[in-house]
Amino acid sequence: MSRFIPPYDVLDSRELPDGRIQLLASLWYQSDILGGRIVRVREGFVNDEESIPWYAPLLYIWLKVVNHASRSGVVHNWLYQTHRVGGRRADVGLHDLSDLKVPRGLADAVYHEAAALDGNGSAARFTKWAGVRVGGLWAYRSGPRRFQVNGNDRRSVPRTAPP
Protein backbone atom coordinates (compact mmCIF):
# COMPACT_ATOMS: atom_id res chain seq x y z
CA MET A 1 0.00 0.00 0.00
CA SER A 2 1.44 3.35 -1.04
CA ARG A 3 1.99 5.75 1.82
CA PHE A 4 4.07 8.53 3.27
CA ILE A 5 6.03 6.92 6.09
CA PRO A 6 5.86 8.40 9.60
CA PRO A 7 7.64 10.21 11.13
CA TYR A 8 8.92 11.41 7.74
CA ASP A 9 5.48 12.05 6.29
CA VAL A 10 5.14 15.79 6.95
CA LEU A 11 6.40 18.39 4.52
CA ASP A 12 8.62 20.60 6.66
CA SER A 13 10.08 23.24 4.37
CA ARG A 14 10.86 26.89 3.98
CA GLU A 15 10.58 29.16 0.99
CA LEU A 16 13.81 30.56 -0.38
CA PRO A 17 14.06 34.13 -1.73
CA ASP A 18 13.97 32.86 -5.32
CA GLY A 19 10.63 31.06 -4.78
CA ARG A 20 11.99 27.54 -4.48
CA ILE A 21 11.56 25.52 -1.31
CA GLN A 22 14.05 23.66 0.83
CA LEU A 23 13.21 20.67 3.00
CA LEU A 24 14.01 21.09 6.67
CA ALA A 25 13.29 17.41 7.39
CA SER A 26 13.39 14.24 5.31
CA LEU A 27 10.29 13.08 3.45
CA TRP A 28 9.78 9.34 2.83
CA TYR A 29 7.30 7.85 0.39
CA GLN A 30 6.69 4.14 -0.21
CA SER A 31 5.35 3.45 -3.70
CA ASP A 32 3.46 0.43 -4.96
CA ILE A 33 4.38 1.42 -8.50
CA LEU A 34 8.07 1.21 -7.56
CA GLY A 35 7.61 -2.27 -6.15
CA GLY A 36 7.32 -1.13 -2.54
CA ARG A 37 10.58 0.83 -2.66
CA ILE A 38 10.90 3.89 -0.47
CA VAL A 39 11.70 7.24 -2.06
CA ARG A 40 13.72 9.01 0.60
CA VAL A 41 13.94 12.72 -0.13
CA ARG A 42 16.64 13.99 2.16
CA GLU A 43 16.70 17.01 4.38
CA GLY A 44 18.10 20.07 2.62
CA PHE A 45 16.70 19.16 -0.82
CA VAL A 46 16.05 22.33 -2.85
CA ASN A 47 13.30 22.18 -5.47
CA ASP A 48 10.47 24.14 -7.04
CA GLU A 49 7.70 22.07 -5.42
CA GLU A 50 5.12 21.73 -8.17
CA SER A 51 6.06 23.40 -11.43
CA ILE A 52 2.69 24.70 -12.53
CA PRO A 53 3.07 27.26 -15.32
CA TRP A 54 2.29 30.85 -14.36
CA TYR A 55 1.02 31.54 -17.91
CA ALA A 56 -2.05 29.37 -17.26
CA PRO A 57 -3.60 31.45 -14.44
CA LEU A 58 -6.87 29.55 -13.94
CA LEU A 59 -5.11 26.19 -14.04
CA TYR A 60 -2.46 27.61 -11.69
CA ILE A 61 -5.06 28.77 -9.16
CA TRP A 62 -7.01 25.51 -9.33
CA LEU A 63 -3.99 23.22 -8.97
CA LYS A 64 -1.67 25.29 -6.79
CA VAL A 65 -4.19 26.72 -4.34
CA VAL A 66 -7.28 24.52 -4.35
CA ASN A 67 -5.72 21.10 -5.03
CA HIS A 68 -2.27 21.59 -3.59
CA ALA A 69 -0.18 18.40 -3.38
CA SER A 70 3.20 19.59 -2.27
CA ARG A 71 4.48 16.30 -0.84
CA SER A 72 3.83 14.50 -4.10
CA GLY A 73 5.44 17.37 -6.01
CA VAL A 74 8.60 17.09 -3.91
CA VAL A 75 8.76 13.31 -4.45
CA HIS A 76 8.28 13.85 -8.20
CA ASN A 77 11.04 16.48 -8.29
CA TRP A 78 13.39 14.12 -6.45
CA LEU A 79 12.75 11.39 -9.02
CA TYR A 80 13.15 13.86 -11.91
CA GLN A 81 16.44 15.14 -10.53
CA THR A 82 18.02 11.86 -9.44
CA HIS A 83 16.46 9.44 -11.99
CA ARG A 84 16.68 6.68 -9.39
CA VAL A 85 15.28 5.33 -6.18
CA GLY A 86 17.25 3.52 -3.53
CA GLY A 87 16.87 -0.18 -3.14
CA ARG A 88 15.14 -0.42 0.24
CA ARG A 89 11.67 -1.73 0.82
CA ALA A 90 9.69 -1.70 4.02
CA ASP A 91 8.48 -5.29 3.64
CA VAL A 92 12.04 -6.65 3.64
CA GLY A 93 13.26 -4.40 6.41
CA LEU A 94 16.16 -2.15 5.56
CA HIS A 95 18.03 -4.71 3.48
CA ASP A 96 19.54 -3.33 0.31
CA LEU A 97 18.10 -4.26 -3.04
CA SER A 98 19.56 -2.96 -6.25
CA ASP A 99 18.85 0.69 -7.06
CA LEU A 100 16.08 1.18 -9.56
CA LYS A 101 16.53 3.55 -12.49
CA VAL A 102 13.36 5.60 -12.79
CA PRO A 103 12.43 6.61 -16.33
CA ARG A 104 10.26 9.67 -16.85
CA GLY A 105 6.98 7.78 -17.34
CA LEU A 106 7.49 5.86 -14.11
CA ALA A 107 8.26 9.07 -12.19
CA ASP A 108 5.06 10.63 -13.56
CA ALA A 109 3.04 7.57 -12.51
CA VAL A 110 4.46 7.83 -8.98
CA TYR A 111 3.43 11.51 -8.93
CA HIS A 112 -0.14 10.53 -9.87
CA GLU A 113 -0.12 7.83 -7.17
CA ALA A 114 1.26 10.12 -4.44
CA ALA A 115 -1.10 12.99 -5.30
CA ALA A 116 -4.01 10.80 -4.20
CA LEU A 117 -2.53 10.64 -0.70
CA ASP A 118 -2.39 14.44 -0.62
CA GLY A 119 -6.17 14.56 -1.02
CA ASN A 120 -6.37 15.29 -4.74
CA GLY A 121 -9.38 13.99 -6.60
CA SER A 122 -9.16 12.09 -9.85
CA ALA A 123 -9.58 15.23 -12.01
CA ALA A 124 -6.72 17.06 -10.28
CA ARG A 125 -4.47 13.99 -10.37
CA PHE A 126 -5.15 13.43 -14.06
CA THR A 127 -4.53 17.11 -14.85
CA LYS A 128 -1.22 17.10 -12.97
CA TRP A 129 -0.15 13.82 -14.57
CA ALA A 130 -1.11 15.07 -18.04
CA GLY A 131 0.79 18.31 -17.40
CA VAL A 132 4.04 16.55 -16.57
CA ARG A 133 3.58 14.12 -19.46
CA VAL A 134 3.11 17.00 -21.92
CA GLY A 135 5.58 19.51 -20.49
CA GLY A 136 8.05 17.55 -18.38
CA LEU A 137 10.59 16.30 -20.92
CA TRP A 138 13.00 19.21 -20.47
CA ALA A 139 12.69 19.04 -16.67
CA TYR A 140 13.48 15.33 -16.66
CA ARG A 141 16.43 15.65 -19.03
CA SER A 142 17.90 18.60 -17.10
CA GLY A 143 17.14 17.06 -13.69
CA PRO A 144 20.61 15.72 -12.81
CA ARG A 145 22.19 19.04 -13.83
CA ARG A 146 19.66 20.97 -11.73
CA PHE A 147 20.36 18.60 -8.83
CA GLN A 148 23.99 19.72 -8.95
CA VAL A 149 23.26 23.40 -9.65
CA ASN A 150 20.96 23.50 -6.62
CA GLY A 151 23.76 22.01 -4.54
CA ASN A 152 21.70 18.93 -3.70
CA ASP A 153 24.59 16.62 -4.52
CA ARG A 154 26.66 18.04 -1.67
CA ARG A 155 24.04 19.36 0.75
CA SER A 156 23.20 17.14 3.69
CA VAL A 157 21.68 19.82 5.90
CA PRO A 158 19.62 22.90 5.08
CA ARG A 159 21.59 25.97 4.15
CA THR A 160 21.31 28.90 6.48
CA ALA A 161 18.83 31.65 5.83
CA PRO A 162 20.15 34.63 3.87
CA PRO A 163 20.94 37.74 5.95
C-alpha positions as CSV (number, residue, x, y, z in Angstrom):
1,M,0.0,0.0,0.0
2,S,1.4,3.4,-1.0
3,R,2.0,5.7,1.8
4,F,4.1,8.5,3.3
5,I,6.0,6.9,6.1
6,P,5.9,8.4,9.6
7,P,7.6,10.2,11.1
8,Y,8.9,11.4,7.7
9,D,5.5,12.0,6.3
10,V,5.1,15.8,7.0
11,L,6.4,18.4,4.5
12,D,8.6,20.6,6.7
13,S,10.1,23.2,4.4
14,R,10.9,26.9,4.0
15,E,10.6,29.2,1.0
16,L,13.8,30.6,-0.4
17,P,14.1,34.1,-1.7
18,D,14.0,32.9,-5.3
19,G,10.6,31.1,-4.8
20,R,12.0,27.5,-4.5
21,I,11.6,25.5,-1.3
22,Q,14.1,23.7,0.8
23,L,13.2,20.7,3.0
24,L,14.0,21.1,6.7
25,A,13.3,17.4,7.4
26,S,13.4,14.2,5.3
27,L,10.3,13.1,3.4
28,W,9.8,9.3,2.8
29,Y,7.3,7.8,0.4
30,Q,6.7,4.1,-0.2
31,S,5.3,3.4,-3.7
32,D,3.5,0.4,-5.0
33,I,4.4,1.4,-8.5
34,L,8.1,1.2,-7.6
35,G,7.6,-2.3,-6.2
36,G,7.3,-1.1,-2.5
37,R,10.6,0.8,-2.7
38,I,10.9,3.9,-0.5
39,V,11.7,7.2,-2.1
40,R,13.7,9.0,0.6
41,V,13.9,12.7,-0.1
42,R,16.6,14.0,2.2
43,E,16.7,17.0,4.4
44,G,18.1,20.1,2.6
45,F,16.7,19.2,-0.8
46,V,16.1,22.3,-2.8
47,N,13.3,22.2,-5.5
48,D,10.5,24.1,-7.0
49,E,7.7,22.1,-5.4
50,E,5.1,21.7,-8.2
51,S,6.1,23.4,-11.4
52,I,2.7,24.7,-12.5
53,P,3.1,27.3,-15.3
54,W,2.3,30.9,-14.4
55,Y,1.0,31.5,-17.9
56,A,-2.1,29.4,-17.3
57,P,-3.6,31.5,-14.4
58,L,-6.9,29.5,-13.9
59,L,-5.1,26.2,-14.0
60,Y,-2.5,27.6,-11.7
61,I,-5.1,28.8,-9.2
62,W,-7.0,25.5,-9.3
63,L,-4.0,23.2,-9.0
64,K,-1.7,25.3,-6.8
65,V,-4.2,26.7,-4.3
66,V,-7.3,24.5,-4.3
67,N,-5.7,21.1,-5.0
68,H,-2.3,21.6,-3.6
69,A,-0.2,18.4,-3.4
70,S,3.2,19.6,-2.3
71,R,4.5,16.3,-0.8
72,S,3.8,14.5,-4.1
73,G,5.4,17.4,-6.0
74,V,8.6,17.1,-3.9
75,V,8.8,13.3,-4.5
76,H,8.3,13.9,-8.2
77,N,11.0,16.5,-8.3
78,W,13.4,14.1,-6.4
79,L,12.8,11.4,-9.0
80,Y,13.1,13.9,-11.9
81,Q,16.4,15.1,-10.5
82,T,18.0,11.9,-9.4
83,H,16.5,9.4,-12.0
84,R,16.7,6.7,-9.4
85,V,15.3,5.3,-6.2
86,G,17.2,3.5,-3.5
87,G,16.9,-0.2,-3.1
88,R,15.1,-0.4,0.2
89,R,11.7,-1.7,0.8
90,A,9.7,-1.7,4.0
91,D,8.5,-5.3,3.6
92,V,12.0,-6.7,3.6
93,G,13.3,-4.4,6.4
94,L,16.2,-2.2,5.6
95,H,18.0,-4.7,3.5
96,D,19.5,-3.3,0.3
97,L,18.1,-4.3,-3.0
98,S,19.6,-3.0,-6.2
99,D,18.9,0.7,-7.1
100,L,16.1,1.2,-9.6
101,K,16.5,3.6,-12.5
102,V,13.4,5.6,-12.8
103,P,12.4,6.6,-16.3
104,R,10.3,9.7,-16.9
105,G,7.0,7.8,-17.3
106,L,7.5,5.9,-14.1
107,A,8.3,9.1,-12.2
108,D,5.1,10.6,-13.6
109,A,3.0,7.6,-12.5
110,V,4.5,7.8,-9.0
111,Y,3.4,11.5,-8.9
112,H,-0.1,10.5,-9.9
113,E,-0.1,7.8,-7.2
114,A,1.3,10.1,-4.4
115,A,-1.1,13.0,-5.3
116,A,-4.0,10.8,-4.2
117,L,-2.5,10.6,-0.7
118,D,-2.4,14.4,-0.6
119,G,-6.2,14.6,-1.0
120,N,-6.4,15.3,-4.7
121,G,-9.4,14.0,-6.6
122,S,-9.2,12.1,-9.9
123,A,-9.6,15.2,-12.0
124,A,-6.7,17.1,-10.3
125,R,-4.5,14.0,-10.4
126,F,-5.2,13.4,-14.1
127,T,-4.5,17.1,-14.8
128,K,-1.2,17.1,-13.0
129,W,-0.2,13.8,-14.6
130,A,-1.1,15.1,-18.0
131,G,0.8,18.3,-17.4
132,V,4.0,16.5,-16.6
133,R,3.6,14.1,-19.5
134,V,3.1,17.0,-21.9
135,G,5.6,19.5,-20.5
136,G,8.1,17.5,-18.4
137,L,10.6,16.3,-20.9
138,W,13.0,19.2,-20.5
139,A,12.7,19.0,-16.7
140,Y,13.5,15.3,-16.7
141,R,16.4,15.6,-19.0
142,S,17.9,18.6,-17.1
143,G,17.1,17.1,-13.7
144,P,20.6,15.7,-12.8
145,R,22.2,19.0,-13.8
146,R,19.7,21.0,-11.7
147,F,20.4,18.6,-8.8
148,Q,24.0,19.7,-9.0
149,V,23.3,23.4,-9.6
150,N,21.0,23.5,-6.6
151,G,23.8,22.0,-4.5
152,N,21.7,18.9,-3.7
153,D,24.6,16.6,-4.5
154,R,26.7,18.0,-1.7
155,R,24.0,19.4,0.7
156,S,23.2,17.1,3.7
157,V,21.7,19.8,5.9
158,P,19.6,22.9,5.1
159,R,21.6,26.0,4.2
160,T,21.3,28.9,6.5
161,A,18.8,31.7,5.8
162,P,20.2,34.6,3.9
163,P,20.9,37.7,5.9
